[in-house]
Amino acid sequence: MTDTAQQQEDAVSVAEAPGRWAKSWQDAKELPRAIKLALGSVFVMNAATYVAFPLLAVKLTTVDHATTAQTGAALTVFLLAARLIPVVAGPLADRYDPRMIMGAGAVVRGVGFIGLGLCDSLGLLLVAAFFAGAGAIYEAPVSALLAAQPEPTRSRAFVLENALLNAGVIGGPALAAGLLVMGTRAPFVASGVLFVLMVGVVRQMRTGPGAGDGAGEPAGEAAHSVLGHVKVVLTNRWFVVFWVLMLPWWFLFTQLGVAIPLRSEALAGTGWISVLYLGNGVTGMVSIGFVKALSDRLGPRLMPAFGYVMVAVGFGSATFSRSPWWLLGCIVVYTVGETAILFSTQLILASFAEGSTRASYFGIYAGSWALGGTFGNFFGSRVAADPLSNTPWLVFGAVGLAAAAVSALTFTRRQVRVRD
């Protein structure tokens, strides 16, 4: 095939993305029941999170009258609990019943958000923030269940998961807007109740053999101890390389909740933050079809590099104008990169995660978010000193481009292969 013919075929493949995306919704009817329940829980739990989390800093400062340091402490406790505890919870889910971990996560996060809404003393707020963060342990077993499916079910499930996560980003704040008429505490209580109710859905899932096509463990595979699962994961050299390679992504991703709201508030007031989140959610839902088609063409191994480039362009372009509409456009570009990275990392993790260690891989991978996100929180908060400065955005762009170059040079088709 000539280069011109190949380019024409690539163009047709990408142009057909919307049709393929529509077909994926139709194909959802054919997914195993356990996968449908898992995807439904993904939407509800993410929506429940975004009912409350975007309001946390506002509630702490305006209702609880917390200082900047106290607010930062609560947010840091939430992040570290959400991304470090799954490192242990993932292997526990592999060793024992994954539904136990998922149900415990839903209850713990529900109690945590209710506490964040009703408590006002710093000590209780920190405890509640820890519980709300620790509830993220439900994520690794869900991802492991999706990763257990054979192709094309697995890719189809991850496409739908990405879309439903973005739908939650849109639906959660919309529900919160209606609840705010009852006071700032109401969204937190509603979020907590939603999480507790999800336990009933978790109980209906089958996560062992027969849960779906390809689910269950290979015949005759011996179960590892919890430490055995951890050892299997950490001795996978390419997983460790991938874990490190994603640190810049979590550094940059954290700015969606730190540097971006700070710049948005300085440019157009607090209300514009909701517009940016809406733009992020809608763009994520619309772009997933294009991202899936591009991933099919390039392979998941090159998608993180593409995503890093888009994120670098989106953040770096913020220096060109101080218009809030320009910032919204930058968020649209950033979100295409975000979608590419989140979708491809799920597929790459699934290629690592085989047999009885699936949840362990996803759980230990969360540690990358904890470390990269901590640095992102620290650096992003420095923007508060001068939210209109261009320097941080040039740094974000440079980090994205450097990560894109390293990513492209590190992974090859032989080194990262998505299994069938």
C-alpha positions, 0 to 999 in steps of 0.5 A: 500500500502506498503512503497516499493510500495509507493516509487516505485509509487513516483519514477514513478511519478517523472520519468514521469515529462518530459512527463507530461511537454510536455503534458502541452504545448499541453494542452495550446491550450485548455486554455481560450483565456484570459489565453493565452493572459495573459500568452503571456503578462507574457513572453513579459513583463518579456523579456522586463524587462530583456532586460534592468534591468541586464544592469541598474547598468552597464549603471549607472556607465559607462555611467552616471558615478554614484557613488556607493551610487547613483547606490544603491539609484536608485536600491533601489527606483526601488525595493521599488516602484516595491514591495510596490505600488502593495500593493495598486494596488492589491485592486484597481484592485479588486475594479475596472477594472483589465485591467486598472491597467494592462495597466497603469502598462505597460505604466508606466514601459515603460516610466520608462525604456525609462527614465532610458535609455535617462536620465543622471542626478541623479534626473531624473534617480531616477524618472525614476527608480520609474516609472519603478518599479511602473509598476510592478502593472500589475503583481497582476491582471495577477496572480489573473486571473490565480488564478480564474481558477478551477483545473486543468486549474489553475495549468497548467496555473501556470506551463506555467507561470513559464516556460514563466517567465524563457523564458523571462529571457533567451530571454531578455538578448539575445535581449539586446546583439543584441541591444548593438551594437547601444549603451548602451541606446538602450536596455532601449528604446526597453524595454520601447517600448515593454511595451507600445505596450503591452497595445494593448494586455491588451485591448483584455483581458476579466477579468470579468465573462466569462474570462475563466472557473471559472473566475468572482466573485461568484454570489451575492458577494458584492464588497468591498471598497479598504480598505475593500479588504485590511482588508479582506486580513490582517485578514486572519491569515494564509496569514499573517503567509505565508507572514512572512514565505516568507521573508527569500526567498526574502532575498535569491532571491535578491542575484541573482542580488547582491551577485552572480554577484559580486562573478561571476565578481571576479571569471571570469569577467563580461561576466560570469554573462550572463552565470549564468543568462542563466543557471538560465533560462534554469534550471528553464524551464527544472525543472518545470516538475519535480517540478510540479510532486513533488508538485502533490505528496507532496502537495504545502504546503511542496514545500517551505520547499523543495525549501528552502533546495535546495536554502540553498544547492546551496548557501552553496556549493559555499564555496567549490570551486572558480571555475566559473563552480562550481558556475554555478553548484551551480546556477543550484541547487539553481534554482531548489529550486527557481522554487519549491518556486515560483510555490508553492507560486502561488498555495498557494496564489490562495488557499487564494485568493477567490472571489473579493479579488484575486488581493489584496492577490497577491498585498499585498504579494508583500510587503513581497518581498519589506521587505525581498528584502531590507534586501537582497540588504543591506546584499548582497552589503556587499559582494562587500568588499570581493566577494571571502569571504565564510562567506556570503554564509554560512549565506545564507545557514543557512538562507535557512535551518532555513527557511526550518525547520520553513516552514515544521513545520508551514504548514500542509495539513489541514492548507494550502489546494489548492482548486478545 
